[in-house]
C-alpha cells in the first residue's frame, strides 16, 4: 500500500510539472561580423538587479541562446578576437517572450567597445504570437480601485468590457482565457465564466511584478487557452518596500448612469461615490 501511495504521489507531481508554465524569458540572437556570421564569440549576460552573470559561446552559425532568464533588465557583452567589444545595456527580458539580439561586431582592438542602449524588444520576431507585457510601473501607478492587476487586461487591443458582460479577448468566450501565476493556474477549475475578471488566487498589484498577455497563436508549451495571461511575483531585492494608496474621484464631476437617472427612488438615483 505504501508503494502504491508513493507511485500515485509521484504521478501527481509529474502531472503538475507538465502543466506548469515557465516564468522566465529567453534571449536569442546571432553574432555577425563584417563578412558574415561569427562563431566562437563569447556572449555574457549580466542581471542588472543582482549582478549574476551567465556566459555562452556562439555556434558555428553565430547563434546563441539563453533559455531561462528572469524578467528584468540585463547587460549583454560580446567579445571575439580581432573585434571591438559589443555592449548592449538595458536589454529588457519579459516573461514568456523571446528577445532577439542580432549584433554586428566591428573590426578593431578587443579593448575598444561599442555600447548601445537596447531597451525593450517591441516586435516579437521569433514567434507568431501576438503578445504584450504590462510593466511594473503600469501595475503600480495606474489607478485600480480594486487593486486587481487583471483589470489591466482591458488596456490591450482586441478586448471589450461593459457592465452587461464579462471582459472578452478577441471575441472569445472568457472560458478560453488561461491565467497563471508563476506558472501555476490560479483559476477556478470548474467555474471559468468570469475568468478575465476574477481569479480565485486574488492577485494584487503589490504581489505582481509584471505580466504578459498573449492573445493569439499560442504555442504548445503554454497549455490550455486561446488567450494567456501570465503573472509573476516580484523579484527579491535587498531594499525594504512599502505601499500607501488612496483613490478619490469627486462625484460632483462624474456623470450618473442611465438607470440611476431613470429611477424615481432618491436612494437609487444618487451617483455612486468613488472613494477608497
N, C-alpha and C positions, 0 to 999 in steps of 0.2 A: 504493500500500500504506500509506503514511504517513497519508493522508487516511482510509482505512478504519479504521485503528487509532485515530485520533483520534475518529472517529464512534462506534466501539464503546465507547471510554472515556467519552465524553460520555453515552451512553445508560446505561452502568453507574452513573455518578454520579447521574444523574437518578432512576434506579431506587432507589438508596439513599436519596435525599432523600424520595422519595414514601412509603417505608416507615418513615421515621424519625418518631418521635412527639415532641410538644412536651415540654419540661422546665419549662415555665412555667405560671402560673395566670392567671386573669382576675379583674378587679374590674368588676362591672357594677352598675347601680342607676338610680334615678330620683329626681331632686331635686324636692321639693314645697314649697309654702308653705301658709299657712292657707286659701287659696282654690283650691288645686289644684296641678297640675304647674308647675314653674318653669323656663322656658327661659333660655338665655344665662347660666347660673350658671357661675362659674369653679370647676373641680374640680382640685385639686392633690394628688398623692400623693408622699410623701417616704419613701424607703427608710431605715428607722431604723438600718440597719447601715452604709450607705455615704454617706448624705446626698443621694443622687441624687434629683432631682425631675422629675416629668412633669405637664403641665397640659393639660386639655381643657375644652371648653365644652359644657354640656348642650344637647341638641337641642330642637326645638320641643315634643316630648312630655316634656321633662325628663330623658330618658335619657342616660346616659354610659357609656363603656366604655374600660377599659384592657386591651387584649387580651393583652399579654405582660409579666407581672411575675414576676421571680424569686421563689422561695419565701422567706418570711420575714415580718417584721412591718413595717407601714407606718403612717404618719400621713396621714390624709386631711383636707384643709382645703377647705371650700366657702364661697364668698363670692358675694354678689349685692347690688346697690344697694338700700338700704331694709330690709335684713335683717341680723340678727346673724350673725356668722361661726360656722360649724359646724365643729368639730374632732373627729375620731374617732381616738383613739390605739390602737396595738397591733392594727391590722387584720391578721389572720393570713391570708396567701396561701399555699395549698398547691399542690403540683404537680398539674396536670391537673384542677383544680377551680375552680368559679366562686364568688366571694364576692359575695353580693347585699347591697348597702347602699342603704337607702331613707330618707335623712334628710328631715326636715321642718324648714325654716328658720323661725325666729321673727322677727316684725317687730321692728325696732329699729335702732340705730346699728351700722354695719359694724365699728366699733372694739370693740363688745362681742362676746363669744364664748360659745358653749355647747360645752363639752367633755365627751365621753363616752369610756369605755373599751370598745372594740368586742370585742376578743378574737377567738376562732375562730368561724367560721360553722358551727354544729353541724348544721343541717338544710340540705341542698342543695335549694334551691327553684327553681333554673333548669333542671335536667335531671332525668330519671327514673332516673339511675344510683344504685346503692347503693355508696357509697364510704366509705373510712375512711383516715385518714392516721396513720402511725406517726411520732411526733415524734422529733427528735434526742435528747431526754432519754431516751426509752424505748430507743432504739437503743443508746446508750452505757451506760446504767445497768442494764438488765436482764441477769441473769447468763446469758450464752450460752456454753456450753462450747466450741462450735466457732467462736465469733466470727463466725458467719454470720447476717446480718440476715434472710435468707429464712426462718429458723426462726420469726420473729415473725409469719409468716402464720398460725400456729396460734393466735394471740391473737384472730383475727377470728371473728365469728359465722358459722356455716354451714360451718366447717372441721372435719375429723376426721383423726386420725392415730393409728396404733398400730404396733407392731413388725412386723406382718404385711402392712402395705400402706403405700403412699406417702400423703402428705398430699393430701386431696381437698377441693375447694371446692364447696359446694352439691351434692355427689354427682357432680360431673362428672369425667370422666377427667382425669388430670394433663396429658395432651397438649393439653387445651383451655385451658391457662393460658399466658399470654404474659408474659414477664419482660424488661424493658428497663432499660438504664442510660443515662441522659442521652439517651433517645430511640432508642437502638440496641439491637436484640435481642441478648441475651448467652447465649442457649440453644444447645444443640447442634441443628443444623438437621435431623439425622437421628434422633437418639435423644431422645425427649421424654417417655419413660415416667416419669421421675423429675423432671419439670420443677418441681414445687413444693418439692423438697427439695435440688436441686443445680443450679447454673448453672456452665457451663464458664468464665465470666469470674471465678468465685470472689470475689464481693464480700465485704468485711469491714466490721465496724461502724466502723472508723476511716476508711474511704473512702466512707461513705454518710451523706449529710446528712439525708435523710428519704425515705420512700417512701409512695406512695398505692396502695391496693388497691381495685379496682373489681370487684365480684362479680356484677353483673347489669346488664342494659340498656346494653350497650356502644354507643358511638357509632362512626360510620363512620371517623372520622379516627384511631381507635386501632388499626386493623388487626386481625390475626388474634387469636382467643382469646375464650372465653366469660368468662374472668376475666383481669384485667390487674393486673400488679404493676410499678409504675414507680419505679425507684430513681434518685436523683440524687446526684452527688458534692457534698461540702460546698463552700460558697461561700468565696472567699478573704477573709482578714482581714489586718489589719496586725499581729496578735499571733502569737507563736510558741505552738504547742501540742504536747503530747506525751501519751503514754498508757502507763500501767503497770497491769497487772492480774494477779490471782491468784485462782483459784477453789479452794475446798477444801470438800468435803462429807464429813464423817466417816462412814465405812462402818458404824461401830458403831450409828449411829442410823438406818440405812437398811434397808429390808426387801429380802430377796433375792427374785429372781423364781421363778416356779413351776418352770421347767425346771431351774434350778440346784439347787433343793432336791430335786428328784426324782432327780437323778443320784447314783450311788453313788461316783463318782470324786471324791476330795477336791479335786483340782485344778480341777474344774469347779464343784463346789458352793460355792466361795468367792464371797462378794459382790464385785462389781467395784468398784474404787476410783474416786473422782471427784476427782482432784487434777490441776490443770493450771497 
